[in-house]
Amino acid sequence: MLHVTLRQLKVFESVARHLSYSRAADELHLTQPAVSMQIKQLEDNINLPLFEQLGKRIYLTEAGRELYQYSRAIAQQLSDMEVALDELKGMERGKLNIAVVTTANYFAPHLLAKFCQRYPGVTVSLNVSNRETVLKQLTDNLIDLAIMGQPPENLDIDSESFMENPLVIVAPPRHPLCQERHIPVERLAKEIFLVRESGSGTRGAMERFFAEHGAKINKGMETDTTEAIKQAVQAGMGLGIMSRHTAELELETGRLKILDAQGFPIIRYWHVVHRKHKRLSGVANAFRDFLLKEAAELLINPCH
């Protein structure tokens, strides 16, 4: 008879997903020796090795791959059980696990604050990451909902748009192009553009726009944060393309200007997404409905 604990399975699932003891330890808020001990006890209990080390990397053995499938299924059932129990508690004590891409973090906290004012007993866990990390969290079923720009087409997810996401070109106030109107794409192609990292939704939209117009982007600095792009644009290092929502403060204070360029703004949309067939808790469903019905109006009129 197997003597396997849920704790051992949880630790194993994390190590197997990351193929890393240290990353699993960080995720579970444990020390690496504690993680190693749990895996060793699990291997002793089932009398089979679960991982093998080749060089500096670890890999799942055949037994490890088999157990990983079962551990994920058990984790899903536990998650469903937690959802069902939360629904019995009602909205007073529910929990919401949400992830947003970095560009959405400029408005997501305002929406969450409004939602929590309405449901003060709700506990929120907010993770802010780049697009690829958020997609991995969706795939691994670590979150209830995600807010992002363009949702992926190759993942088994449900997606609904709840608000426009206009991409604009920003420049320092004294840039010569600030005085021009209907700037053609050919003229833009002569400027240096500061870009987000590869895999960013904003960068993907920028590259598609210039490719569709037969123009090549003159790329300058590459960074993984919109904040760094805004600072670099203000310093005169080049132009930036970003969601208008991320630059509201700088536009209001006159530190950045939006260029009047042909084809801009590029109208995209913010989406709320979740894994298809995932059983959403009452709190997650309520927040999803809140986004779909009220988010756009709340951000236009924040005092409402």
Sequence and secondary structure as in RCSB ss.txt:
>XXXX:A:sequence
MLHVTLRQLKVFESVARHLSYSRAADELHLTQPAVSMQIKQLEDNINLPLFEQLGKRIYLTEAGRELYQYSRAIA
QQLSDMEVALDELKGMERGKLNIAVVTTANYFAPHLLAKFCQRYPGVTVSLNVSNRETVLKQLTDNLIDLAIMGQ
PPENLDIDSESFMENPLVIVAPPRHPLCQERHIPVERLAKEIFLVRESGSGTRGAMERFFAEHGAKINKGMETDT
TEAIKQAVQAGMGLGIMSRHTAELELETGRLKILDAQGFPIIRYWHVVHRKHKRLSGVANAFRDFLLKEAAELLI
NPCH
>XXXX:A:secstr
     HHHHHHHHHHHHHT HHHHHHHHT  HHHHHHHHHHHHHHHTS  EEEETTEEEE HHHHHHHHHHHHHH
HHHHHHHHHHHHHHGGGS EEEEEEEGGGGGTHHHHHHHHHHHSTT EEEEEEE HHHHHHHHHTT  SEEEESS
  SSSSEEEEEEEEEEEEEEE TT GGGG SSB HHHHTTSEEEEE TT HHHHHHHHHHHHTT   EEEEEES 
HHHHHHHHHTTS EEEEEGGGGHHHHHTTSSEE  BTT SEEEEEEEEEETT    HHHHHHHHHHHHHHHHHHH
STT 
